[in-house]
Amino acid sequence: MTGKIAPIVTLTPAPTLDRTYFVKNLEPGAVNRADRVGEELAGKGINVSRALRLAGIDAPGIVPIGDADKGVLERTNSEFLTPLWVDGTLRVSTTIVELDGPTTKINEHPRPLKQADWDQVVKLTIQTIEDTGAKWLVVAGAHPEIVETGKVIDLQPLFEKMEALGIRVVLDTSGPALRHWAKSGMATIMKPNAHELAECVGKDLNTIGDVIDAARQLNKWGVNCVMASLGVDGIIAVTGSHAIHAYTDHVKVINTVGAGDSTIAGFLSAVTAHPSDENHYGVGFDVAEGIAAAVQWGAAKVQQPTSGLSSIENLVEAHIELIPNRDQLLGEPATA
């Protein structure tokens, strides 16, 4: 367990060993040879912690990891993580990156956790928050099931403790878990992509205005800030009183895996580096400054081949619209 002061702690309930295969011309149904193969310990919270280290920000990551491969932390340069070793293996995610082509990703289903192990994960997360003096907790990634019940993990006790401690929570998940916790209103920030947001509110999203209206539904449920990730259209951040659009000029896309995690890291790097007691945008932190950094870090990530962000040098310029064009069509519309 870290003894350092840290502004941010992350929790990845379902970590994964990411193997990335780089190929020149993928032929479906045929034998393909990879030009090279990369291996990283990943999962959304882990990616956030690793990216923040590039900015000199310590963000210890809590992870339950199968104990069949105890050398994985050292092998993947992941000693900054705080593991809770559990019985079993670590799930593997496979990414195929084609030269000048699409990225294909296959994720194994999250490994189930025993209730006692999940209880220990929650306890370790709370203890790390208290030990580091962190003000932010990022809970990111898939939610595994509990062995004994077959139900997904329950975040309620963790969220209630964070509320009691005055900790802001960033929640990044998808599917039924996203809608369930959005309706609970317990997260400070949620970061759905356009498809996830459309699915969450049950409405198609074709314009910037559609995104703002959908995000406002989550605001009404109690989520202070919704960061809607829109791919080529950047990010729309929506609070109860403001909507802000951030984007960059187009960049060459090599690997989109981990881009969303990089945006969270970029956002937190900005709002923790310049904390403010003013009630910015009705939420107490500078949303515009945060999403400007978020789109810059996201643009940097998609230009890099690894599943995690490897550099934040030479960031592209961010463009900010404090009054977004509601009629602007999305480059990638989303259906519910």
N, C-alpha and C positions, 0 to 999 in steps of 0.2 A: 504493500500500500504506500502511495506517495505521501511524503511529509511536506511537500512544497506547497506554497501558496499558489493557487490557480484560479482563474476567473470562471473556468468552464469545466464541467465533467460530462463525459458522454457515456451512454449505455447502449450496447448493441445486444439485444436479446438472442439474436440468431446469427452469430458470426459465420463467415464462410472462407474457405481457401479458394481464392480466385486464380484460375489457370487461364492464361490468355495465349491463344495460338494465332500467330501472324502468317497469313498465306497470301500469295499473289493472285491466284485465280481459283476460287473455290468451285469445285464441280460436285453438285449434289448427287448422291448415290454412287460416287466413285471414291477411290482411295486418294487422299490428299496428303501432301507432305508440308509440314509447317517449316517456314524459314527460321523461326525462332519461337521460343516459349517462355513466357514470364509467369512468376508465381508470387502472389501477395496475400497476406492475411487481410481480409477485407470484411465488408458489411458496413452499412451506412454510418453508424457512430464511429467506427474505427477510422473510416476515411476522413471524417470530420476532424478527429483528433490528430491524425497524421498531417492533414493539410494545415491545421493551425500551427503546427510546429515549424512550418516554413516561415511563418511570420514571427517566430520566437515566442509563441503563446503556448504555455503548458496547459494541456487539456487531457488529464488522465482518462483512460477509457476502461470501463468495466465490461467484461465479457465472460460468459460461461462457455468453456471450451472443453471438448471431449479429450480425455486424458490419454488416448491411444497414441498421440503424437505430441509429446511434451517438448520436443525440440522446435516446434513450429514458431515460437516467439523469436528465438534467436535466429533461426534460419531466414525469417522474413523481416528482420530488423524491426520487431514490434515490441521491444522491451518496455516501451512507454505504456503498455497496457497493463491493467490489473486483472489477472485471470481468476476465475473460480473454476477449478478443475472438476469436471463431472464425468461420469462413466460414459464411454462410447467414443465414437469417431467424430471428426470435424466434417461438416458437409462441404461439398466441393461445387463451385460454380465454374462453368466453362464459357469462355468468350472467344469467338472467332472473329478476328479483324481482317477484312479483305483489303488489299491495296487498292485505294481509290474506289472502294465499294462499301457496302453496309456492314454494320456490326451485328453479329448474332450472339445471343446470350442464352445459356441454358442453366437454370438454377435448380439445385436439389431442394426438396421440401425441407423446411427447418427441422432440426432434430428435436423431438419432444424432451421436456424437462420434468424431473420429479418435482412435486410440490415443495419438498424440503430444500431442493437446490434453488428453485426460484425464490423462495423466502430468503435464502442466503444472498442471492443476487441483489434483492431489494435492500437488505441490511447493509451489504457492502457498498452499495451506491450511496445510501444515506450517510454512512460513516465517512466515505470519501468526500462528499459535499461538506460535511462538518469539519473534517480535518484540513481541507484546502481553503476553506472560506469562499468557495465558489458561489457565484451569483446566478449562474445559468446551468441548466441541465438539458442536454440533448438526448432524447430517446428516439432512436432511429432504426428502421429496418423492419423485417417481418416479425410477427409475433408467434412463437412456437406454442404448441399445445402442452398441457399438463398430462403426464403419463396416467395418473390415477383417474382423472375425470374425462379426458378427451377434449376439454374446453381450453380455449386460448388463455394465456397468462392474464392475470388481472393487475392492471396498473393503478387501480384506485388507491390502495394504501400508499403507494409511492407518491402519487399526485397530492394526496391529502397532506403528507408530511412536507412536501415541497411548498405547498401553500402556507403551512404553519411556519416554515422557516423563511418565507418571503423570497423563495427561489423562482425565477422565471423558467418555464419549461418550453422547449422547442420540440414538437412531436412531428416526426416524418414517417408516415406509414401509408398503407393503401387498403383498398377493398373494404370489407365490412368493418375492420378495425378503425379505419379512418372515419367512417360515418358514426360509429359508436362513440368514439372519443371526441369527435367534433360536436356531437349533440350533448355531450357531458359538459362542454365548455370549460374544461379544466386546464387545457394547454394555453400558454401565452401566445405562442406562434404555431401555426401549422403550415406545411409547405407541400400542398398537392401539386401535381402537374395538371395540365388542362383536362386530360382524360379522367384522372382521379377526381377532380373537382366536379366535372360533369356527372360522373357516376354518383358522387356523394349527394348532390342536390337533385338528381334525376332530371336534368335539363341539358339539352345540347348547347354547346358554346361555339358561336360563329364569329363574334365580334369582341372587341375589348370591353364594350358595355355589358355583354353577356357575362364575361368573366367577373367584372366588378359586382354585378347583381348577385351572382352565385356566391362570391366570397362574402358579401354582406349577409347572406343567410347564415354563414358560419359565425360572423360577428354577432348576430342576434342570438345565437346559441351560447355565446360567451367567449369565443376565441378572440382575443384582443387584436391580433394581426394575422392576416392570411397572406402568405407569399405564394402566389400562383406562378409556377414555372411554365413558360409558354414556348420553350424551344427557340426557334428563330426570332420570336417576338420578345424575348427577354423575360422580364418578371413584372407582374402587377402586384404591388403590395396594397392591401386594403385594410383600413381600420374603420371603426364606427364613424369617423369624421372625415377621413381622407382616402384618396386613391392616388397612387403614384406609379408611374410607368418608367422602368429602367431597361435599357437595351444597349447593345454595342453594334458596330458595323459587323457585317458578316465575316466569318473567319473560316479557314479550311478545317473541316471536321475529320478527325482521324479515329477517335474512339469516344463515344458518348457515355460510356459506363462511368459512373461516379460524378457526373456533372452536377447533379442535384446536391450531392454531399458537399461539393466544392462551393456551391452557392451559399449553403448554410455556413460553412467555415468563413467565407468572405464576409458575409453579413455580420457574424459575431466578432470577427477581427476588427471591424470598424466600430461597432457599438460598444465594445469593451475597451477599445483603445481611447475612445473619447466619450466617457460616461457623462451624463448630464442629469441634473436634478430637475430640469425643466420638463414640463409635461408635453414633450414633443408629440405632435400628431395624436394626442389623446391617450398615448400608451406609455409615456415616460422614457422613450429612447428614440434616437434619430433614425426613423425609418428610411428616409431618402438617402442618407449617407450609407446606411446599411445595405440597401439594395443596389446602390451604385457599385460598391465593392463586390457584392454578390454576383452581378452579371460579369464583372471583370474576371473574377476567379472562375466562373463557369465557362467563359470563353477560353480562358487559358487551359482548362482541363480538356475540353473537346479537341484541342490541337495536339494533345499529348497521347502517346500510345498506351500508357499504363492505366489500370482501373482506378488508381488513386492519383491525386494531384502531385506532381513531382517538382514543379517550379512555379513561382509567382513573379518571375522577372519579366520585364517588358510587357506589362499588362496593357491591353488595348483601352481606348478611352470609353468611358460610360456616358450615355446620354440620358438625361432625366426630364420627364414631363410631369410637372406637378398638377397639370390638368390634362389627363389623357383624352385622346380622341375616341369617344365611345363608339363611333361608327366604323372605326378601322377594322377591316376583316382580318381574322387570324390567318397566319400562314399555315397553321396546322389546326384546323377546326377539330372539335372533340364532340363525340356523341355519347349520350348517357347510357 
